[in-house]
Amino acid sequence: MTTGRVVIVGAGQSAAVAAHALREGGHGGAIVMAGRELHRPYERPPLSKAVLVGAEEPRLDVLAEEAWLRCNVELLSGADVVRMEPAQRRLHLANGQAIDYDQCLLATGGEPRLLAWAPCGGERIHYLRTLDDARRLRLSLQARPRIAIVGGGFLGLEVAHSALAAGASVTVIESAPALLTRFLPAEVSAWLEATLRSEGAQLRLGASVSCAETTGEGPLLLLTQGGERLEVDELLVCIGMSPNDALAREAGLAIAPGGGVLVDAFCRTSDAHVYACGDCASQLRPGQQQPTRMESWQNANEQARIAAAAMLGSAPPVPPYPWFWTEQGRHNLQMLGLPAADLVYVRRGDPASGKALWIGHRGGVPVHGVALNAGGELRALRPLFDRARPVPMHEFGQDNLNLRAWAKQSLADAAATP
Ligand SMILES: Cc1cc2nc3c(=O)[nH]c(=O)nc-3n(C[C@H](O)[C@H](O)[C@H](O)COP(=O)(O)OP(=O)(O)OC[C@H]3O[C@@H](n4cnc5c(N)ncnc54)[C@H](O)[C@@H]3O)c2cc1C
């Protein structure tokens, strides 16, 4: 049993899961959680979905009441940690309080990237990261406004669907010529675009906004770099996230080249008493040349469990194959693995029918799976991704194929091949 004091900085998804894993793993000492927000740890994925359109706000707690109480966490809400002194194992809060730790877990997440001319908190200007942001946006959507969304990434598109469902008139402005092609095969990108247009959204692809003018109580005037003037009532900026790594950076801990607290496979930072997990961490995984950050719910949970195991000195859970989901209106899109430029995609089903599955493979080895309203089928294929052996991809699209039997047989054949 470990007995020292663990201080978790941040009180979000990974903080709660780490506290739970610490207690489940037998940590008997104090767990202090210092979070800037005034809420108990809550789930962010519904903020762009059900929170914006549901009749009532859904329950968002990361841990059910009983599990939270069992964690016996001393939660400091509204507590902004502004400095850490690793040599003293001490943290300083904005209110002047100092907290000593035996082990510290940085679970600070990230902040939305800002557009210089669109100040956070500005009249009719929205960013979306917190529950308070979502509540404010929900309130604005109730007036069925004309809303422009700058950024056609997963988050921006999720909100576009939610805003349409709320009766808003939606324009998405995306600087790339097509949607999400860094993450999805071209066919899925085209499907996303067609779906949004058919549901009534205006898309400006290959366009960017250079500035906005307000006229007192009146609408916002957006000027695109192509010279178009767009008049809207609300503006949402969704252009990505920056990891909250300032505490670690200023304390002299190693930071990954692209930002994020650098951690190893066990979520250990360059300081022996400090760990990091979730959106703020950039992890060097076995077999990878470069550390990577993954801004996903699954990653936050898994890294939290890995960090807790490392703090307890126990064996870490095996990290699962990366998995991500998004809800685009009534459509569920799931991804397994990560895309790469050299993958060849094969498809099963027809996106026009509302259900399809793609596998991106390298020489027959499945690397990236994408499921449109077919999450169960993708789950059945998971062992193919885990084993990373070549399978007969030319058979994948066949109409009469029993997918589960094919996956099983392909694995057996691959295992029998030396
Ligand atoms: C709107 C939205 C929708 C999403 N939808 C999906 C989805 O559909 N699928 C998916 O896989 N992922 C989704 N995600 C991503 C997922 O929610 C995040 O990856 C996850 O919340 C990261 O957890 P975290 O603990 O690292 O950070 P967070 O949950 O952001 O928690 C970090 C906390 O630390 C606090 N903090 C930061 N700095 C300090 C400090 N110095 N002192 C004290 N407290 C501090 C912050 O205020 C915050 O409360 C979504 C995210 C958002 C915002």
The ligand as a Gaussian input file, in Angstrom:
#p B3LYP/6-31G(d) Opt

LIG

0 1
 C      -16.674000      19.830000     -26.245000
 C      -15.825000      18.610000     -26.253000
 C      -16.278000      17.448000     -26.863000
 C      -15.476000      16.301000     -26.885000
 N      -15.944000      15.188000     -27.513000
 C      -15.171000      14.072000     -27.541000
 C      -15.628000      12.898000     -28.212000
 O      -16.720000      12.860000     -28.779000
 N      -14.814000      11.815000     -28.216000
 C      -13.591000      11.799000     -27.587000
 O      -12.889000      10.782000     -27.618000
 N      -13.136000      12.913000     -26.965000
 C      -13.889000      14.037000     -26.926000
 N      -13.433000      15.167000     -26.289000
 C      -12.088000      15.141000     -25.684000
 C      -12.091000      14.672000     -24.231000
 O      -13.173000      15.196000     -23.515000
 C      -10.772000      15.119000     -23.602000
 O       -9.745000      14.445000     -24.311000
 C      -10.691000      14.830000     -22.109000
 O      -11.631000      15.593000     -21.396000
 C       -9.294000      15.154000     -21.589000
 O       -9.263000      14.943000     -20.218000
 P       -8.160000      15.670000     -19.325000
 O       -8.370000      15.188000     -17.941000
 O       -6.834000      15.538000     -19.932000
 O       -8.507000      17.226000     -19.413000
 P       -9.803000      17.992000     -18.954000
 O      -10.976000      17.095000     -18.890000
 O       -9.873000      19.195000     -19.824000
 O       -9.471000      18.459000     -17.457000
 C       -8.444000      19.366000     -17.164000
 C       -8.861000      20.220000     -15.992000
 O       -7.701000      20.836000     -15.440000
 C       -8.007000      22.154000     -15.057000
 N       -6.762000      22.926000     -14.966000
 C       -5.934000      23.275000     -15.982000
 N       -4.866000      23.959000     -15.509000
 C       -5.026000      24.032000     -14.171000
 C       -4.266000      24.630000     -13.140000
 N       -3.105000      25.250000     -13.386000
 N       -4.727000      24.554000     -11.864000
 C       -5.892000      23.906000     -11.599000
 N       -6.660000      23.326000     -12.545000
 C       -6.228000      23.383000     -13.819000
 C       -8.934000      22.618000     -16.166000
 O       -9.667000      23.747000     -15.749000
 C       -9.784000      21.361000     -16.381000
 O      -10.920000      21.381000     -15.546000
 C      -14.203000      16.322000     -26.263000
 C      -13.738000      17.502000     -25.664000
 C      -14.531000      18.636000     -25.653000
 C      -14.019000      19.894000     -25.009000

